[in-house]
Amino acid sequence: MKIPFISIPDKPISAISQKHLPIADIVDDLVLYKDGGAAIILETTSLNFGLLSEKEQQAVIAAYAALLNSLSFAIQIVIRSQRKDISSYMKYLDEASNKIQNPKLIEIMTGYKNFVSETIKKKNVLGKRFFIVIPFSALELGVTKSVLSIAKKGPLPYPKTYAIKKAKVSLYPKRDHLIRQAGRLSIKLKQLSTAELIELFYDIYNPEMPAVKSKEDTV
């Protein structure tokens, strides 16, 4: 006789993490969601606004206002900050300083290396990446019951080819419009490819463990 709350199952209950993610698939440079939606992700370059002259700043502000006023669709701006490992950069500086023969340049290089080392000890060095997400809602599909009944297998409620076709028709003009408007800001937008999207989401859901400082670094 087995007591239900005491008996232990032969296999532990387990589930893969993908089941908890809203992403159904990444194909043709598109992110397909389980609810029927999709998205295009554009990576944008940055602009150092503080280094511009007053006239250039005013021109950038006017161009940015024109971009916002031209939007007839929703976008999402994502800024991703990550700790940067600059050990390879410090190694590069050491190798470069060994090749310098001018005493004044050696002094300048030594001061710069000390400045970088002190900056790292006081605060973390962060790298930033900027993304613009253009979403495609499942409500834009106009899926009928007959189409929904075709594909009941898999995570999507409709044929994948149908979703990709509809998403491209809706998203590509919006993408091209943003690229043109961003050009007026001297900013370049690049659509992430399938491989780049997979790498991005893998890094997001599988972050690297923070590096542990040794005792020598903390002294």
Phi and psi in degrees as GROMACS dihedral restraints (atoms count N, CA, C in turn):
[ dihedral_restraints ]
;  ai    aj    ak    al  type     phi  dphi    fc
    3     4     5     6     1  -104.2    20    10
    4     5     6     7     1   132.1    20    10
    6     7     8     9     1   -88.5    20    10
    7     8     9    10     1   122.5    20    10
    9    10    11    12     1   -55.3    20    10
   10    11    12    13     1   -44.7    20    10
   12    13    14    15     1   -83.4    20    10
   13    14    15    16     1    -3.5    20    10
   15    16    17    18     1  -105.4    20    10
   16    17    18    19     1   -31.4    20    10
   18    19    20    21     1   -64.6    20    10
   19    20    21    22     1   140.3    20    10
   21    22    23    24     1  -106.6    20    10
   22    23    24    25     1   130.6    20    10
   24    25    26    27     1   -66.1    20    10
   25    26    27    28     1   156.0    20    10
   27    28    29    30     1   -67.5    20    10
   28    29    30    31     1   -35.5    20    10
   30    31    32    33     1  -120.2    20    10
   31    32    33    34     1   137.9    20    10
   33    34    35    36     1   -69.0    20    10
   34    35    36    37     1   151.0    20    10
   36    37    38    39     1   -74.8    20    10
   37    38    39    40     1   124.6    20    10
   39    40    41    42     1  -143.0    20    10
   40    41    42    43     1   156.8    20    10
   42    43    44    45     1  -153.5    20    10
   43    44    45    46     1   143.4    20    10
   45    46    47    48     1   -75.4    20    10
   46    47    48    49     1   151.8    20    10
   48    49    50    51     1   -66.6    20    10
   49    50    51    52     1   -24.9    20    10
   51    52    53    54     1   -60.0    20    10
   52    53    54    55     1   -27.1    20    10
   54    55    56    57     1   -66.2    20    10
   55    56    57    58     1   -22.8    20    10
   57    58    59    60     1   -95.3    20    10
   58    59    60    61     1    -2.5    20    10
   60    61    62    63     1   -92.8    20    10
   61    62    63    64     1   148.8    20    10
   63    64    65    66     1   -77.4    20    10
   64    65    66    67     1    -6.9    20    10
   66    67    68    69     1   -85.3    20    10
   67    68    69    70     1   127.5    20    10
   69    70    71    72     1   -90.5    20    10
   70    71    72    73     1   -39.3    20    10
   72    73    74    75     1  -166.8    20    10
   73    74    75    76     1   160.3    20    10
   75    76    77    78     1  -125.3    20    10
   76    77    78    79     1   113.1    20    10
   78    79    80    81     1  -151.1    20    10
   79    80    81    82     1   146.4    20    10
   81    82    83    84     1    52.9    20    10
   82    83    84    85     1    39.3    20    10
   84    85    86    87     1    62.7    20    10
   85    86    87    88     1    24.0    20    10
   87    88    89    90     1  -121.8    20    10
   88    89    90    91     1   148.3    20    10
   90    91    92    93     1  -101.1    20    10
   91    92    93    94     1   117.6    20    10
   93    94    95    96     1  -100.0    20    10
   94    95    96    97     1   131.3    20    10
   96    97    98    99     1   -99.3    20    10
   97    98    99   100     1   157.7    20    10
   99   100   101   102     1   -69.1    20    10
  100   101   102   103     1   -24.9    20    10
  102   103   104   105     1   -82.7    20    10
  103   104   105   106     1    -1.0    20    10
  105   106   107   108     1   107.4    20    10
  106   107   108   109     1    -6.7    20    10
  108   109   110   111     1   -85.1    20    10
  109   110   111   112     1  -179.4    20    10
  111   112   113   114     1  -155.5    20    10
  112   113   114   115     1   174.3    20    10
  114   115   116   117     1  -160.6    20    10
  115   116   117   118     1   151.1    20    10
  117   118   119   120     1  -111.2    20    10
  118   119   120   121     1   138.7    20    10
  120   121   122   123     1  -117.2    20    10
  121   122   123   124     1   124.0    20    10
  123   124   125   126     1  -110.7    20    10
  124   125   126   127     1   133.9    20    10
  126   127   128   129     1   -98.3    20    10
  127   128   129   130     1   135.5    20    10
  129   130   131   132     1  -116.8    20    10
  130   131   132   133     1   146.7    20    10
  132   133   134   135     1   -76.4    20    10
  133   134   135   136     1   166.7    20    10
  135   136   137   138     1  -102.1    20    10
  136   137   138   139     1   165.9    20    10
  138   139   140   141     1  -135.0    20    10
  139   140   141   142     1   122.9    20    10
  141   142   143   144     1   -81.2    20    10
  142   143   144   145     1    92.4    20    10
  144   145   146   147     1   -65.3    20    10
  145   146   147   148     1   -33.6    20    10
  147   148   149   150     1   -68.5    20    10
  148   149   150   151     1   -22.9    20    10
  150   151   152   153     1   -87.2    20    10
  151   152   153   154     1    -5.5    20    10
  153   154   155   156     1   -81.5    20    10
  154   155   156   157     1   154.6    20    10
  156   157   158   159     1   -72.5    20    10
  157   158   159   160     1   170.6    20    10
  159   160   161   162     1   -62.3    20    10
  160   161   162   163     1   -41.6    20    10
  162   163   164   165     1   -65.9    20    10
  163   164   165   166     1   -40.1    20    10
  165   166   167   168     1   -66.0    20    10
  166   167   168   169     1   -38.3    20    10
  168   169   170   171     1   -63.7    20    10
  169   170   171   172     1   -42.1    20    10
  171   172   173   174     1   -63.8    20    10
  172   173   174   175     1   -38.6    20    10
  174   175   176   177     1   -65.9    20    10
  175   176   177   178     1   -39.1    20    10
  177   178   179   180     1   -66.4    20    10
  178   179   180   181     1   -42.4    20    10
  180   181   182   183     1   -62.0    20    10
  181   182   183   184     1   -43.0    20    10
  183   184   185   186     1   -64.9    20    10
  184   185   186   187     1   -40.1    20    10
  186   187   188   189     1   -68.0    20    10
  187   188   189   190     1   -36.9    20    10
  189   190   191   192     1   -67.4    20    10
  190   191   192   193     1   -39.9    20    10
  192   193   194   195     1   -64.0    20    10
  193   194   195   196     1   -39.0    20    10
  195   196   197   198     1   -65.0    20    10
  196   197   198   199     1   -37.5    20    10
  198   199   200   201     1   -62.8    20    10
  199   200   201   202     1   -46.8    20    10
  201   202   203   204     1   -64.3    20    10
  202   203   204   205     1   -40.8    20    10
  204   205   206   207     1   -69.8    20    10
  205   206   207   208     1   -22.3    20    10
  207   208   209   210     1   -84.0    20    10
  208   209   210   211     1   -10.6    20    10
  210   211   212   213     1   -75.8    20    10
  211   212   213   214     1   126.5    20    10
  213   214   215   216     1  -115.9    20    10
  214   215   216   217     1    15.8    20    10
  216   217   218   219     1  -145.5    20    10
  217   218   219   220     1   164.0    20    10
  219   220   221   222     1   -82.8    20    10
  220   221   222   223     1   144.5    20    10
  222   223   224   225     1  -135.4    20    10
  223   224   225   226     1   161.5    20    10
  225   226   227   228     1  -128.1    20    10
  226   227   228   229     1   127.7    20    10
  228   229   230   231     1  -100.8    20    10
  229   230   231   232     1   123.6    20    10
  231   232   233   234     1  -121.3    20    10
  232   233   234   235     1   129.0    20    10
  234   235   236   237     1  -115.0    20    10
  235   236   237   238     1   119.7    20    10
  237   238   239   240     1  -109.2    20    10
  238   239   240   241     1   119.7    20    10
  240   241   242   243     1  -105.7    20    10
  241   242   243   244     1   135.4    20    10
  243   244   245   246     1  -137.0    20    10
  244   245   246   247     1   147.0    20    10
  246   247   248   249     1   -69.6    20    10
  247   248   249   250     1   134.7    20    10
  249   250   251   252     1  -103.9    20    10
  250   251   252   253     1   136.9    20    10
  252   253   254   255     1   -93.8    20    10
  253   254   255   256     1   108.7    20    10
  255   256   257   258     1  -102.9    20    10
  256   257   258   259     1    20.4    20    10
  258   259   260   261     1   -61.4    20    10
  259   260   261   262     1   -37.8    20    10
  261   262   263   264     1   -66.7    20    10
  262   263   264   265     1   -34.2    20    10
  264   265   266   267     1   -68.0    20    10
  265   266   267   268     1   -40.6    20    10
  267   268   269   270     1   -64.8    20    10
  268   269   270   271     1   -37.3    20    10
  270   271   272   273     1   -64.3    20    10
  271   272   273   274     1   -39.1    20    10
  273   274   275   276     1   -62.9    20    10
  274   275   276   277     1   -40.8    20    10
  276   277   278   279     1   -64.6    20    10
  277   278   279   280     1   -39.1    20    10
  279   280   281   282     1   -62.8    20    10
  280   281   282   283     1   -43.5    20    10
  282   283   284   285     1   -66.5    20    10
  283   284   285   286     1   -38.4    20    10
  285   286   287   288     1   -68.7    20    10
  286   287   288   289     1   -38.2    20    10
  288   289   290   291     1   -67.6    20    10
  289   290   291   292     1   -29.9    20    10
  291   292   293   294     1   -68.5    20    10
  292   293   294   295     1   -21.4    20    10
  294   295   296   297     1   -90.4    20    10
  295   296   297   298     1    -9.4    20    10
  297   298   299   300     1   -81.1    20    10
  298   299   300   301     1   135.5    20    10
  300   301   302   303     1  -112.1    20    10
  301   302   303   304     1   -22.6    20    10
  303   304   305   306     1   -72.4    20    10
  304   305   306   307     1   122.3    20    10
  306   307   308   309     1   -58.6    20    10
  307   308   309   310     1   -37.6    20    10
  309   310   311   312     1   -67.7    20    10
  310   311   312   313     1   -40.4    20    10
  312   313   314   315     1   -67.5    20    10
  313   314   315   316     1   -34.8    20    10
  315   316   317   318     1   -64.2    20    10
  316   317   318   319     1   -40.7    20    10
  318   319   320   321     1   -64.6    20    10
  319   320   321   322     1   -41.2    20    10
  321   322   323   324     1   -65.5    20    10
  322   323   324   325     1   -43.3    20    10
  324   325   326   327     1   -63.0    20    10
  325   326   327   328     1   -41.3    20    10
  327   328   329   330     1   -63.2    20    10
  328   329   330   331     1   -42.3    20    10
  330   331   332   333     1   -63.8    20    10
  331   332   333   334     1   -38.4    20    10
  333   334   335   336     1   -67.0    20    10
  334   335   336   337     1   -41.9    20    10
  336   337   338   339     1   -62.8    20    10
  337   338   339   340     1   -40.3    20    10
  339   340   341   342     1   -65.9    20    10
  340   341   342   343     1   -38.0    20    10
  342   343   344   345     1   -62.6    20    10
  343   344   345   346     1   -45.3    20    10
  345   346   347   348     1   -63.2    20    10
  346   347   348   349     1   -43.1    20    10
  348   349   350   351     1   -63.2    20    10
  349   350   351   352     1   -42.3    20    10
  351   352   353   354     1   -67.8    20    10
  352   353   354   355     1   -36.2    20    10
  354   355   356   357     1   -64.4    20    10
  355   356   357   358     1   -40.6    20    10
  357   358   359   360     1   -64.3    20    10
  358   359   360   361     1   -38.3    20    10
  360   361   362   363     1   -68.4    20    10
  361   362   363   364     1   -33.2    20    10
  363   364   365   366     1   -80.9    20    10
  364   365   366   367     1   -36.3    20    10
  366   367   368   369     1  -153.6    20    10
  367   368   369   370     1   159.2    20    10
  369   370   371   372     1   -74.2    20    10
  370   371   372   373     1   144.9    20    10
  372   373   374   375     1   -92.5    20    10
  373   374   375   376     1   120.9    20    10
  375   376   377   378     1  -110.1    20    10
  376   377   378   379     1   140.0    20    10
  378   379   380   381     1  -106.1    20    10
  379   380   381   382     1   140.2    20    10
  381   382   383   384     1  -120.3    20    10
  382   383   384   385     1   139.2    20    10
  384   385   386   387     1  -124.8    20    10
  385   386   387   388     1   141.1    20    10
  387   388   389   390     1  -116.5    20    10
  388   389   390   391     1   131.1    20    10
  390   391   392   393     1  -130.3    20    10
  391   392   393   394     1   148.7    20    10
  393   394   395   396     1  -120.7    20    10
  394   395   396   397     1   123.0    20    10
  396   397   398   399     1  -104.1    20    10
  397   398   399   400     1   126.7    20    10
  399   400   401   402     1  -107.2    20    10
  400   401   402   403     1   109.7    20    10
  402   403   404   405     1   -86.1    20    10
  403   404   405   406     1   153.9    20    10
  405   406   407   408     1  -125.1    20    10
  406   407   408   409     1   116.8    20    10
  408   409   410   411     1   -80.2    20    10
  409   410   411   412     1   146.6    20    10
  411   412   413   414     1   -64.4    20    10
  412   413   414   415     1   -22.0    20    10
  414   415   416   417     1   -68.0    20    10
  415   416   417   418     1   -18.9    20    10
  417   418   419   420     1   -80.5    20    10
  418   419   420   421     1    -7.2    20    10
  420   421   422   423     1   -73.4    20    10
  421   422   423   424     1   -37.3    20    10
  423   424   425   426     1    62.9    20    10
  424   425   426   427     1    42.7    20    10
  426   427   428   429     1   -75.4    20    10
  427   428   429   430     1   128.2    20    10
  429   430   431   432     1   -88.7    20    10
  430   431   432   433     1   167.6    20    10
  432   433   434   435     1   -63.3    20    10
  433   434   435   436     1   -33.1    20    10
  435   436   437   438     1   -66.6    20    10
  436   437   438   439     1   -37.9    20    10
  438   439   440   441     1   -71.7    20    10
  439   440   441   442     1   -39.5    20    10
  441   442   443   444     1   -62.7    20    10
  442   443   444   445     1   -31.1    20    10
  444   445   446   447     1   -77.7    20    10
  445   446   447   448     1   -10.5    20    10
  447   448   449   450     1   -69.8    20    10
  448   449   450   451     1   -45.0    20    10
  450   451   452   453     1  -124.6    20    10
  451   452   453   454     1   102.2    20    10
  453   454   455   456     1  -105.9    20    10
  454   455   456   457     1    -4.5    20    10
  456   457   458   459     1   -90.1    20    10
  457   458   459   460     1   145.2    20    10
  459   460   461   462     1    88.4    20    10
  460   461   462   463     1   178.6    20    10
  462   463   464   465     1   -76.1    20    10
  463   464   465   466     1   -23.2    20    10
  465   466   467   468     1   -89.9    20    10
  466   467   468   469     1   144.5    20    10
  468   469   470   471     1   -85.5    20    10
  469   470   471   472     1    12.4    20    10
  471   472   473   474     1  -158.5    20    10
  472   473   474   475     1   168.7    20    10
  474   475   476   477     1   -61.8    20    10
  475   476   477   478     1   137.4    20    10
  477   478   479   480     1   -63.3    20    10
  478   479   480   481     1   -38.8    20    10
  480   481   482   483     1   -63.0    20    10
  481   482   483   484     1   -36.2    20    10
  483   484   485   486     1   -65.5    20    10
  484   485   486   487     1   -42.5    20    10
  486   487   488   489     1   -66.0    20    10
  487   488   489   490     1   -43.5    20    10
  489   490   491   492     1   -62.9    20    10
  490   491   492   493     1   -43.8    20    10
  492   493   494   495     1   -61.7    20    10
  493   494   495   496     1   -48.1    20    10
  495   496   497   498     1   -63.8    20    10
  496   497   498   499     1   -40.8    20    10
  498   499   500   501     1   -65.8    20    10
  499   500   501   502     1   -42.4    20    10
  501   502   503   504     1   -63.3    20    10
  502   503   504   505     1   -42.2    20    10
  504   505   506   507     1   -60.4    20    10
  505   506   507   508     1   -36.9    20    10
  507   508   509   510     1   -83.0    20    10
  508   509   510   511     1   -38.5    20    10
  510   511   512   513     1   -87.3    20    10
  511   512   513   514     1   -33.9    20    10
  513   514   515   516     1   -61.2    20    10
  514   515   516   517     1   -45.0    20    10
  516   517   518   519     1   -61.6    20    10
  517   518   519   520     1   -36.4    20    10
  519   520   521   522     1   -66.9    20    10
  520   521   522   523     1   -40.5    20    10
  522   523   524   525     1   -61.4    20    10
  523   524   525   526     1   -47.3    20    10
  525   526   527   528     1   -63.6    20    10
  526   527   528   529     1   -37.0    20    10
  528   529   530   531     1   -63.9    20    10
  529   530   531   532     1   -44.2    20    10
  531   532   533   534     1   -64.6    20    10
  532   533   534   535     1   -39.1    20    10
  534   535   536   537     1   -62.9    20    10
  535   536   537   538     1   -41.2    20    10
  537   538   539   540     1   -65.5    20    10
  538   539   540   541     1   -45.7    20    10
  540   541   542   543     1   -67.0    20    10
  541   542   543   544     1   -37.1    20    10
  543   544   545   546     1   -67.3    20    10
  544   545   546   547     1   -28.5    20    10
  546   547   548   549     1   -61.7    20    10
  547   548   549   550     1   -29.9    20    10
  549   550   551   552     1   -70.3    20    10
  550   551   552   553     1   -19.2    20    10
  552   553   554   555     1   -95.5    20    10
  553   554   555   556     1     5.9    20    10
  555   556   557   558     1    61.0    20    10
  556   557   558   559     1    33.8    20    10
  558   559   560   561     1  -118.0    20    10
  559   560   561   562     1   135.6    20    10
  561   562   563   564     1  -102.9    20    10
  562   563   564   565     1   133.8    20    10
  564   565   566   567     1  -109.7    20    10
  565   566   567   568     1   136.6    20    10
  567   568   569   570     1  -130.6    20    10
  568   569   570   571     1   127.2    20    10
  570   571   572   573     1   -75.0    20    10
  571   572   573   574     1   130.4    20    10
  573   574   575   576     1   -71.3    20    10
  574   575   576   577     1   136.5    20    10
  576   577   578   579     1   -78.5    20    10
  577   578   579   580     1   175.2    20    10
  579   580   581   582     1   -59.7    20    10
  580   581   582   583     1   -45.2    20    10
  582   583   584   585     1   -64.4    20    10
  583   584   585   586     1   -40.2    20    10
  585   586   587   588     1   -68.4    20    10
  586   587   588   589     1   -36.0    20    10
  588   589   590   591     1   -65.4    20    10
  589   590   591   592     1   -43.6    20    10
  591   592   593   594     1   -61.6    20    10
  592   593   594   595     1   -43.5    20    10
  594   595   596   597     1   -64.3    20    10
  595   596   597   598     1   -40.8    20    10
  597   598   599   600     1   -62.6    20    10
  598   599   600   601     1   -50.2    20    10
  600   601   602   603     1   -69.5    20    10
  601   602   603   604     1   -31.1    20    10
  603   604   605   606     1   -64.3    20    10
  604   605   606   607     1   -43.0    20    10
  606   607   608   609     1   -66.7    20    10
  607   608   609   610     1   -34.0    20    10
  609   610   611   612     1   -67.3    20    10
  610   611   612   613     1   -44.4    20    10
  612   613   614   615     1   -91.1    20    10
  613   614   615   616     1    -5.0    20    10
  615   616   617   618     1  -133.5    20    10
  616   617   618   619     1    67.1    20    10
  618   619   620   621     1   -67.5    20    10
  619   620   621   622     1   149.7    20    10
  621   622   623   624     1   -73.9    20    10
  622   623   624   625     1   147.0    20    10
  624   625   626   627     1   -70.0    20    10
  625   626   627   628     1   138.5    20    10
  627   628   629   630     1   -63.3    20    10
  628   629   630   631     1   142.4    20    10
  630   631   632   633     1   -69.2    20    10
  631   632   633   634     1   140.6    20    10
  633   634   635   636     1   -95.3    20    10
  634   635   636   637     1   125.2    20    10
  636   637   638   639     1   -75.9    20    10
  637   638   639   640     1   140.4    20    10
  639   640   641   642     1   -78.9    20    10
  640   641   642   643     1   169.6    20    10
  642   643   644   645     1   -65.4    20    10
  643   644   645   646     1   -32.3    20    10
  645   646   647   648     1   -65.2    20    10
  646   647   648   649     1   -34.3    20    10
  648   649   650   651     1   -72.0    20    10
  649   650   651   652     1   -30.6    20    10
  651   652   653   654     1   -83.8    20    10
  652   653   654   655     1   -15.0    20    10
